Each structure stands twice: as structure tokens, then as C-alpha cells.
Amino acid sequence: MIKLGVIEVLNVLPVYYTILKQKHASHFQVVKGKVTELNEKLYKGEIDVSVISSFEYAKHFDLYYILPDLSISADGPVNSIYLFLNKPIEELNRDKIKLTTFSFTSVHLIQFLLKDYQVEFTNENEESVVGQLLIADQAIRRFYQRRDRFVYDLSELWKAKTGLPFVFALWCVRKDSFARHPRQTLKLYRELLSSKKRSLENICRMACEYYQGVFLEQAACEHYLANLKYEFSEKYQQGFLLFQEKMVDLKKLDKISPLHFLPLDNRRHNAEPDQTDYPA
């Protein structure tokens, strides 16, 4: 049975919503965890399919196929990846910022965005820190506390610098898992696409069920979910490739990874796909 990784945060909800509503799913098993945990489980082969940090794909692309037309992205503000500061960003100068431990992509993105300020990063609670990076539901809750003097949306900063959207996460399958379970993988992939389509048509219902504990009101949750992008079309691929280019410049990656998409032709289950098989 295929093991499917599911993050328990709002931003993945439109892809997983109808799947998680199923009472019986005989062909896959849900494994829940934080994104950093699912990154590691997919890398080690403890699960077969999962949403993972886009940086995880870039680092270990040889292990994975990307599931086409699925991502967690933003074309402008993402409204859940925030840098909270006690001073304006332009006044940063050799200051310390605390990073979240629950991200693999955002902690690298911020290093590009702040590379001109010679900022130091830490994972510890130090008195000298001037700000903190938070993601997902935790960042949303902090935002609505309104206790920080300056708040910056990382995706908005990226868009301003590059003019391109940013891809935070991708849905991937291990290549060896697909070789063992091609039919089950393709069936699950079709269900993920169907869930995304149906869920995006019912954002009001999703928000009503899940906004409490994260947002102050349902309408804010609706706006948040409607603003996120779940596609992986050409301009999103361009944004992802540019991010990798910046990571190579910063020596966080050795090279830019090719985009290896899931082979959708049933007659080619054992064939290595050409990276141009699925044009946007």
C-alpha cells in the first residue's frame, strides 16, 4: 500500500481536503507530519508520495518525480510566510534573526532576500535577535496578534525582486516507489488533482470548517486559501528555476535540478522521462 505524506496546516488543505474526507481508502495510507518530517521520510523511503519543500526536490531531484500541476505557490504575497522585525528591514546591519525549524525552503529564501544586509541566522532564543521567521499557521496566528512593529511577507519580497511567483512546495513520488506501484501512484495522482479541483470550488466550506484556531474569522481564511496557487505552470517553473539559480550563487545548491515529471503514459512505467515530456 502506498504511504501518502500529509502536512497538518491550512495551505495544503485544498489538495487534500476531499481525500481526507474519504471514509475508506484501500490503496493508500495517510502519514501526517510537519513538512521537515515529511521531507526526511520521503528521502529515506519511509513514505512514497508527499508534499515536500521545493528545496528538498532541488537537493535530491534524482530520487523523485514531480506530480504535474501541483504545488504550493504564491504570485505575490503568500500571507503565511512572515519575517517579524523590531526595526525596518532596510535598517538591518549584521543583526541576528531567528529561523523557524519547520521549513526547508523559506529558511533558504530569506538568506537570498537578506544577503545584502550581512544578517546572521540562528535557531536559538537569543536576546540579541531582532526578528523571527515563521511559516504557515504559526505565522498567521502571530500576524493577527499585531504585536510586531514590522512584518514582511517573503513571497512579496521575492516578487518585488524578481517579478516571478515563488514555489514553496511540490508534490513528489519516489522513483523507486513508482516503479513498484505505477497503477496505484497514477490513481492517487488523479485523486489529488480531483481533490484540488473540487476543493477550490468549495473554499467557503473549507474555511468554515478549519478557520478557528488560526484565523479570527472565516472570511480571512477564505481570502487566504483563494490567494494561494496550486498549479505548476511555466511561469511557476521559471520562478522555481530562478530560486535554484540564486541558491547556486549562494552555494546552498551545487547545481540547478532538472524538472523530472511523473510519467503519465502507462506504457512507459519503466522508462526514464525526458524533462520536456510535460510542457507547461
DRENPA-583833 format. One record per residue (C-alpha): x, y negated, z negated; residue in one letter; residue number from 1. Coordinates in nm, 3 decimals. Layout:
BEGIN
titor x: X y: Y z: Z residuo: a num: NUM
...
This chain:
BEGIN
titor x: 0.000 y: 0.000 z: 0.000 residuo: m num: 1
titor x: 0.126 y: -0.348 z: 0.090 residuo: i num: 2
titor x: 0.204 y: -0.581 z: -0.201 residuo: k num: 3
titor x: 0.093 y: -0.942 z: -0.144 residuo: l num: 4
titor x: 0.252 y: -1.224 z: -0.344 residuo: g num: 5
titor x: 0.012 y: -1.496 z: -0.463 residuo: v num: 6
titor x: 0.112 y: -1.820 z: -0.641 residuo: i num: 7
titor x: -0.137 y: -1.933 z: -0.903 residuo: e num: 8
titor x: -0.152 y: -2.300 z: -0.801 residuo: v num: 9
titor x: -0.408 y: -2.506 z: -0.612 residuo: l num: 10
titor x: -0.205 y: -2.574 z: -0.299 residuo: n num: 11
titor x: -0.223 y: -2.211 z: -0.179 residuo: v num: 12
titor x: -0.592 y: -2.176 z: -0.252 residuo: l num: 13
titor x: -0.728 y: -2.239 z: 0.100 residuo: p num: 14
titor x: -0.525 y: -1.949 z: 0.239 residuo: v num: 15
titor x: -0.600 y: -1.705 z: -0.043 residuo: y num: 16
titor x: -0.949 y: -1.812 z: -0.153 residuo: y num: 17
titor x: -1.174 y: -1.565 z: 0.033 residuo: t num: 18
titor x: -0.920 y: -1.285 z: -0.002 residuo: i num: 19
titor x: -0.914 y: -1.325 z: -0.380 residuo: l num: 20
titor x: -1.294 y: -1.316 z: -0.381 residuo: k num: 21
titor x: -1.293 y: -0.964 z: -0.239 residuo: q num: 22
titor x: -1.405 y: -0.705 z: -0.490 residuo: k num: 23
titor x: -1.214 y: -0.425 z: -0.322 residuo: h num: 24
titor x: -0.901 y: -0.442 z: -0.106 residuo: a num: 25
titor x: -0.781 y: -0.090 z: -0.039 residuo: s num: 26
titor x: -0.492 y: -0.184 z: 0.190 residuo: h num: 27
titor x: -0.304 y: -0.437 z: -0.027 residuo: f num: 28
titor x: -0.221 y: -0.511 z: -0.390 residuo: q num: 29
titor x: -0.202 y: -0.868 z: -0.526 residuo: v num: 30
titor x: 0.111 y: -0.961 z: -0.722 residuo: v num: 31
titor x: 0.085 y: -1.302 z: -0.890 residuo: k num: 32
titor x: 0.371 y: -1.526 z: -0.996 residuo: g num: 33
titor x: 0.543 y: -1.861 z: -0.963 residuo: k num: 34
titor x: 0.699 y: -1.941 z: -0.626 residuo: v num: 35
titor x: 1.054 y: -1.890 z: -0.753 residuo: t num: 36
titor x: 0.950 y: -1.548 z: -0.885 residuo: e num: 37
titor x: 0.789 y: -1.451 z: -0.555 residuo: l num: 38
titor x: 1.097 y: -1.572 z: -0.365 residuo: n num: 39
titor x: 1.306 y: -1.326 z: -0.564 residuo: e num: 40
titor x: 1.055 y: -1.040 z: -0.543 residuo: k num: 41
titor x: 1.031 y: -1.069 z: -0.163 residuo: l num: 42
titor x: 1.409 y: -1.096 z: -0.131 residuo: y num: 43
titor x: 1.457 y: -0.782 z: -0.341 residuo: k num: 44
titor x: 1.181 y: -0.590 z: -0.162 residuo: g num: 45
titor x: 0.956 y: -0.569 z: -0.467 residuo: e num: 46
titor x: 0.670 y: -0.715 z: -0.260 residuo: i num: 47
titor x: 0.605 y: -0.702 z: 0.115 residuo: d num: 48
titor x: 0.423 y: -1.023 z: 0.213 residuo: v num: 49
titor x: 0.417 y: -1.357 z: 0.032 residuo: s num: 50
titor x: 0.409 y: -1.730 z: 0.047 residuo: v num: 51
titor x: 0.769 y: -1.836 z: -0.025 residuo: i num: 52
titor x: 0.972 y: -2.156 z: -0.034 residuo: s num: 53
titor x: 1.069 y: -2.267 z: 0.315 residuo: s num: 54
titor x: 1.426 y: -2.293 z: 0.185 residuo: f num: 55
titor x: 1.414 y: -1.922 z: 0.091 residuo: e num: 56
titor x: 1.330 y: -1.836 z: 0.452 residuo: y num: 57
titor x: 1.614 y: -2.058 z: 0.576 residuo: a num: 58
titor x: 1.861 y: -1.893 z: 0.340 residuo: k num: 59
titor x: 1.763 y: -1.531 z: 0.414 residuo: h num: 60
titor x: 1.589 y: -1.552 z: 0.753 residuo: f num: 61
titor x: 1.743 y: -1.224 z: 0.867 residuo: d num: 62
titor x: 1.517 y: -1.040 z: 0.619 residuo: l num: 63
titor x: 1.186 y: -1.197 z: 0.718 residuo: y num: 64
titor x: 0.927 y: -1.261 z: 0.987 residuo: y num: 65
titor x: 0.724 y: -1.581 z: 0.963 residuo: i num: 66
titor x: 0.347 y: -1.532 z: 0.982 residuo: l num: 67
titor x: 0.246 y: -1.773 z: 1.263 residuo: p num: 68
titor x: 0.019 y: -2.071 z: 1.192 residuo: d num: 69
titor x: 0.052 y: -2.051 z: 0.814 residuo: l num: 70
titor x: 0.240 y: -2.295 z: 0.592 residuo: s num: 71
titor x: 0.202 y: -2.540 z: 0.306 residuo: i num: 72
titor x: 0.294 y: -2.873 z: 0.459 residuo: s num: 73
titor x: 0.221 y: -3.244 z: 0.450 residuo: a num: 74
titor x: 0.230 y: -3.511 z: 0.718 residuo: d num: 75
titor x: 0.285 y: -3.798 z: 0.478 residuo: g num: 76
titor x: 0.206 y: -3.785 z: 0.105 residuo: p num: 77
titor x: 0.159 y: -3.435 z: -0.037 residuo: v num: 78
titor x: 0.014 y: -3.567 z: -0.366 residuo: n num: 79
titor x: 0.169 y: -3.292 z: -0.578 residuo: s num: 80
titor x: 0.549 y: -3.319 z: -0.544 residuo: i num: 81
titor x: 0.641 y: -3.622 z: -0.753 residuo: y num: 82
titor x: 0.954 y: -3.790 z: -0.881 residuo: l num: 83
titor x: 0.867 y: -3.970 z: -1.205 residuo: f num: 84
titor x: 1.111 y: -4.251 z: -1.291 residuo: l num: 85
titor x: 1.152 y: -4.517 z: -1.557 residuo: n num: 86
titor x: 1.314 y: -4.753 z: -1.302 residuo: k num: 87
titor x: 1.262 y: -4.831 z: -0.932 residuo: p num: 88
titor x: 1.422 y: -4.577 z: -0.701 residuo: i num: 89
titor x: 1.638 y: -4.844 z: -0.535 residuo: e num: 90
titor x: 1.800 y: -4.919 z: -0.873 residuo: e num: 91
titor x: 1.927 y: -4.563 z: -0.920 residuo: l num: 92
titor x: 2.304 y: -4.555 z: -0.957 residuo: n num: 93
titor x: 2.483 y: -4.249 z: -1.098 residuo: r num: 94
titor x: 2.176 y: -4.173 z: -1.309 residuo: d num: 95
titor x: 2.056 y: -3.829 z: -1.418 residuo: k num: 96
titor x: 1.730 y: -3.669 z: -1.304 residuo: i num: 97
titor x: 1.579 y: -3.353 z: -1.443 residuo: k num: 98
titor x: 1.470 y: -3.097 z: -1.183 residuo: l num: 99
titor x: 1.182 y: -2.853 z: -1.202 residuo: t num: 100
titor x: 1.279 y: -2.488 z: -1.236 residuo: t num: 101
titor x: 0.974 y: -2.379 z: -1.036 residuo: f num: 102
titor x: 1.086 y: -2.492 z: -0.692 residuo: s num: 103
titor x: 1.343 y: -2.391 z: -0.434 residuo: f num: 104
titor x: 1.256 y: -2.637 z: -0.157 residuo: t num: 105
titor x: 1.178 y: -2.959 z: -0.345 residuo: s num: 106
titor x: 1.496 y: -2.944 z: -0.554 residuo: v num: 107
titor x: 1.694 y: -2.946 z: -0.229 residuo: h num: 108
titor x: 1.475 y: -3.206 z: -0.060 residuo: l num: 109
titor x: 1.534 y: -3.454 z: -0.342 residuo: i num: 110
titor x: 1.910 y: -3.416 z: -0.305 residuo: q num: 111
titor x: 1.880 y: -3.533 z: 0.055 residuo: f num: 112
titor x: 1.642 y: -3.817 z: -0.031 residuo: l num: 113
titor x: 1.870 y: -3.949 z: -0.308 residuo: l num: 114
titor x: 2.209 y: -3.873 z: -0.154 residuo: k num: 115
titor x: 2.299 y: -4.241 z: -0.124 residuo: d num: 116
titor x: 2.249 y: -4.308 z: -0.497 residuo: y num: 117
titor x: 2.510 y: -4.061 z: -0.631 residuo: q num: 118
titor x: 2.248 y: -3.919 z: -0.865 residuo: v num: 119
titor x: 2.328 y: -3.630 z: -1.098 residuo: e num: 120
titor x: 2.076 y: -3.349 z: -1.143 residuo: f num: 121
titor x: 2.014 y: -3.138 z: -1.449 residuo: t num: 122
titor x: 1.777 y: -2.866 z: -1.569 residuo: n num: 123
titor x: 1.815 y: -2.967 z: -1.932 residuo: e num: 124
titor x: 1.620 y: -3.207 z: -2.154 residuo: n num: 125
titor x: 1.884 y: -3.474 z: -2.192 residuo: e num: 126
titor x: 1.825 y: -3.817 z: -2.344 residuo: e num: 127
titor x: 2.017 y: -3.977 z: -2.061 residuo: s num: 128
titor x: 1.778 y: -3.869 z: -1.784 residuo: v num: 129
titor x: 1.589 y: -4.149 z: -1.613 residuo: v num: 130
titor x: 1.333 y: -3.933 z: -1.438 residuo: g num: 131
titor x: 1.194 y: -3.591 z: -1.364 residuo: q num: 132
titor x: 1.087 y: -3.395 z: -1.057 residuo: l num: 133
titor x: 0.767 y: -3.194 z: -1.096 residuo: l num: 134
titor x: 0.564 y: -2.993 z: -0.846 residuo: i num: 135
titor x: 0.215 y: -2.853 z: -0.790 residuo: a num: 136
titor x: -0.047 y: -2.852 z: -1.067 residuo: d num: 137
titor x: 0.201 y: -2.965 z: -1.333 residuo: q num: 138
titor x: 0.290 y: -3.271 z: -1.125 residuo: a num: 139
titor x: -0.076 y: -3.354 z: -1.062 residuo: i num: 140
titor x: -0.159 y: -3.344 z: -1.433 residuo: r num: 141
titor x: 0.141 y: -3.567 z: -1.512 residuo: r num: 142
titor x: 0.038 y: -3.813 z: -1.239 residuo: f num: 143
titor x: -0.307 y: -3.860 z: -1.390 residuo: y num: 144
titor x: -0.162 y: -3.927 z: -1.735 residuo: q num: 145
titor x: -0.047 y: -4.264 z: -1.592 residuo: r num: 146
titor x: 0.243 y: -4.285 z: -1.838 residuo: r num: 147
titor x: 0.529 y: -4.324 z: -1.589 residuo: d num: 148
titor x: 0.633 y: -4.666 z: -1.463 residuo: r num: 149
titor x: 0.737 y: -4.549 z: -1.117 residuo: f num: 150
titor x: 0.612 y: -4.246 z: -0.923 residuo: v num: 151
titor x: 0.738 y: -4.135 z: -0.582 residuo: y num: 152
titor x: 0.589 y: -3.872 z: -0.352 residuo: d num: 153
titor x: 0.877 y: -3.673 z: -0.198 residuo: l num: 154
titor x: 0.688 y: -3.587 z: 0.119 residuo: s num: 155
titor x: 0.601 y: -3.953 z: 0.172 residuo: e num: 156
titor x: 0.968 y: -4.046 z: 0.131 residuo: l num: 157
titor x: 1.067 y: -3.776 z: 0.383 residuo: w num: 158
titor x: 0.809 y: -3.901 z: 0.635 residuo: k num: 159
titor x: 0.935 y: -4.257 z: 0.598 residuo: a num: 160
titor x: 1.294 y: -4.148 z: 0.663 residuo: k num: 161
titor x: 1.234 y: -3.902 z: 0.948 residuo: t num: 162
titor x: 0.891 y: -3.965 z: 1.098 residuo: g num: 163
titor x: 0.818 y: -3.592 z: 1.073 residuo: l num: 164
titor x: 0.599 y: -3.378 z: 0.846 residuo: p num: 165
titor x: 0.755 y: -3.163 z: 0.576 residuo: f num: 166
titor x: 0.712 y: -2.789 z: 0.534 residuo: v num: 167
titor x: 0.727 y: -2.679 z: 0.171 residuo: f num: 168
titor x: 0.638 y: -2.311 z: 0.206 residuo: a num: 169
titor x: 0.581 y: -2.037 z: 0.461 residuo: l num: 170
titor x: 0.405 y: -1.703 z: 0.460 residuo: w num: 171
titor x: 0.653 y: -1.428 z: 0.543 residuo: c num: 172
titor x: 0.676 y: -1.050 z: 0.561 residuo: v num: 173
titor x: 0.988 y: -0.846 z: 0.511 residuo: r num: 174
titor x: 1.103 y: -0.699 z: 0.842 residuo: k num: 175
titor x: 1.155 y: -0.357 z: 0.687 residuo: d num: 176
titor x: 0.805 y: -0.367 z: 0.535 residuo: s num: 177
titor x: 0.656 y: -0.449 z: 0.873 residuo: f num: 178
titor x: 0.846 y: -0.160 z: 1.031 residuo: a num: 179
titor x: 0.688 y: 0.076 z: 0.773 residuo: r num: 180
titor x: 0.338 y: -0.076 z: 0.770 residuo: h num: 181
titor x: 0.273 y: -0.256 z: 1.101 residuo: p num: 182
titor x: -0.103 y: -0.198 z: 1.116 residuo: r num: 183
titor x: -0.163 y: -0.292 z: 0.753 residuo: q num: 184
titor x: 0.053 y: -0.603 z: 0.791 residuo: t num: 185
titor x: -0.133 y: -0.720 z: 1.101 residuo: l num: 186
titor x: -0.466 y: -0.655 z: 0.930 residuo: k num: 187
titor x: -0.360 y: -0.859 z: 0.628 residuo: l num: 188
titor x: -0.231 y: -1.137 z: 0.852 residuo: y num: 189
titor x: -0.568 y: -1.158 z: 1.031 residuo: r num: 190
titor x: -0.740 y: -1.175 z: 0.692 residuo: e num: 191
titor x: -0.514 y: -1.460 z: 0.580 residuo: l num: 192
titor x: -0.597 y: -1.658 z: 0.894 residuo: l num: 193
titor x: -0.968 y: -1.588 z: 0.849 residuo: s num: 194
titor x: -0.950 y: -1.688 z: 0.484 residuo: s num: 195
titor x: -0.779 y: -2.014 z: 0.578 residuo: k num: 196
titor x: -1.041 y: -2.096 z: 0.838 residuo: k num: 197
titor x: -1.337 y: -2.016 z: 0.616 residuo: r num: 198
titor x: -1.189 y: -2.186 z: 0.311 residuo: s num: 199
titor x: -1.114 y: -2.513 z: 0.490 residuo: l num: 200
titor x: -1.480 y: -2.521 z: 0.588 residuo: e num: 201
titor x: -1.575 y: -2.492 z: 0.218 residuo: n num: 202
titor x: -1.338 y: -2.730 z: 0.042 residuo: i num: 203
titor x: -1.621 y: -2.870 z: -0.170 residuo: c num: 204
titor x: -1.696 y: -2.526 z: -0.315 residuo: r num: 205
titor x: -1.329 y: -2.452 z: -0.385 residuo: m num: 206
titor x: -1.279 y: -2.787 z: -0.554 residuo: a num: 207
titor x: -1.589 y: -2.737 z: -0.768 residuo: c num: 208
titor x: -1.457 y: -2.403 z: -0.893 residuo: e num: 209
titor x: -1.094 y: -2.500 z: -0.952 residuo: y num: 210
titor x: -1.053 y: -2.873 z: -1.023 residuo: y num: 211
titor x: -1.090 y: -2.855 z: -1.402 residuo: q num: 212
titor x: -0.766 y: -2.848 z: -1.595 residuo: g num: 213
titor x: -0.575 y: -3.009 z: -1.305 residuo: v num: 214
titor x: -0.783 y: -3.300 z: -1.173 residuo: f num: 215
titor x: -1.008 y: -3.535 z: -1.365 residuo: l num: 216
titor x: -1.288 y: -3.500 z: -1.112 residuo: e num: 217
titor x: -1.396 y: -3.276 z: -0.828 residuo: q num: 218
titor x: -1.370 y: -3.546 z: -0.561 residuo: a num: 219
titor x: -0.998 y: -3.593 z: -0.627 residuo: a num: 220
titor x: -0.942 y: -3.220 z: -0.585 residuo: c num: 221
titor x: -1.137 y: -3.221 z: -0.258 residuo: e num: 222
titor x: -0.920 y: -3.504 z: -0.125 residuo: h num: 223
titor x: -0.604 y: -3.322 z: -0.231 residuo: y num: 224
titor x: -0.695 y: -2.994 z: -0.058 residuo: l num: 225
titor x: -0.820 y: -3.171 z: 0.256 residuo: a num: 226
titor x: -0.493 y: -3.367 z: 0.283 residuo: n num: 227
titor x: -0.265 y: -3.061 z: 0.280 residuo: l num: 228
titor x: -0.169 y: -2.899 z: 0.609 residuo: k num: 229
titor x: -0.166 y: -2.523 z: 0.654 residuo: y num: 230
titor x: -0.051 y: -2.498 z: 1.015 residuo: e num: 231
titor x: 0.297 y: -2.439 z: 1.157 residuo: f num: 232
titor x: 0.269 y: -2.600 z: 1.498 residuo: s num: 233
titor x: 0.555 y: -2.754 z: 1.697 residuo: e num: 234
titor x: 0.590 y: -3.081 z: 1.503 residuo: k num: 235
titor x: 0.594 y: -2.891 z: 1.173 residuo: y num: 236
titor x: 0.858 y: -2.658 z: 1.312 residuo: q num: 237
titor x: 1.058 y: -2.967 z: 1.414 residuo: q num: 238
titor x: 1.027 y: -3.104 z: 1.060 residuo: g num: 239
titor x: 1.144 y: -2.774 z: 0.913 residuo: f num: 240
titor x: 1.441 y: -2.751 z: 1.150 residuo: l num: 241
titor x: 1.541 y: -3.111 z: 1.071 residuo: l num: 242
titor x: 1.527 y: -3.033 z: 0.699 residuo: f num: 243
titor x: 1.762 y: -2.741 z: 0.759 residuo: q num: 244
titor x: 1.993 y: -2.967 z: 0.958 residuo: e num: 245
titor x: 2.008 y: -3.206 z: 0.661 residuo: k num: 246
titor x: 2.080 y: -2.912 z: 0.429 residuo: m num: 247
titor x: 2.368 y: -2.801 z: 0.651 residuo: v num: 248
titor x: 2.506 y: -3.157 z: 0.634 residuo: d num: 249
titor x: 2.487 y: -3.138 z: 0.253 residuo: l num: 250
titor x: 2.646 y: -2.790 z: 0.258 residuo: k num: 251
titor x: 2.339 y: -2.634 z: 0.100 residuo: k num: 252
titor x: 2.296 y: -2.406 z: 0.402 residuo: l num: 253
titor x: 2.560 y: -2.251 z: 0.625 residuo: d num: 254
titor x: 2.357 y: -2.288 z: 0.942 residuo: k num: 255
titor x: 2.012 y: -2.360 z: 1.082 residuo: i num: 256
titor x: 1.799 y: -2.047 z: 1.085 residuo: s num: 257
titor x: 1.611 y: -1.934 z: 1.398 residuo: p num: 258
titor x: 1.235 y: -1.903 z: 1.362 residuo: l num: 259
titor x: 1.158 y: -1.531 z: 1.379 residuo: h num: 260
titor x: 0.782 y: -1.487 z: 1.405 residuo: f num: 261
titor x: 0.580 y: -1.175 z: 1.332 residuo: l num: 262
titor x: 0.549 y: -0.958 z: 1.648 residuo: p num: 263
titor x: 0.179 y: -0.968 z: 1.728 residuo: l num: 264
titor x: 0.189 y: -0.724 z: 2.021 residuo: d num: 265
titor x: 0.102 y: -0.381 z: 1.879 residuo: n num: 266
titor x: 0.308 y: -0.215 z: 2.150 residuo: r num: 267
titor x: 0.626 y: -0.378 z: 2.019 residuo: r num: 268
titor x: 0.621 y: -0.290 z: 1.649 residuo: h num: 269
titor x: 0.980 y: -0.172 z: 1.657 residuo: n num: 270
titor x: 1.112 y: -0.448 z: 1.881 residuo: a num: 271
titor x: 1.305 y: -0.748 z: 1.757 residuo: e num: 272
titor x: 1.104 y: -1.054 z: 1.865 residuo: p num: 273
titor x: 1.260 y: -1.333 z: 2.061 residuo: d num: 274
titor x: 1.233 y: -1.657 z: 1.866 residuo: q num: 275
titor x: 1.048 y: -1.813 z: 2.163 residuo: t num: 276
titor x: 0.775 y: -1.547 z: 2.159 residuo: d num: 277
titor x: 0.526 y: -1.781 z: 1.998 residuo: y num: 278
titor x: 0.538 y: -2.132 z: 2.138 residuo: p num: 279
titor x: 0.352 y: -2.394 z: 1.940 residuo: a num: 280
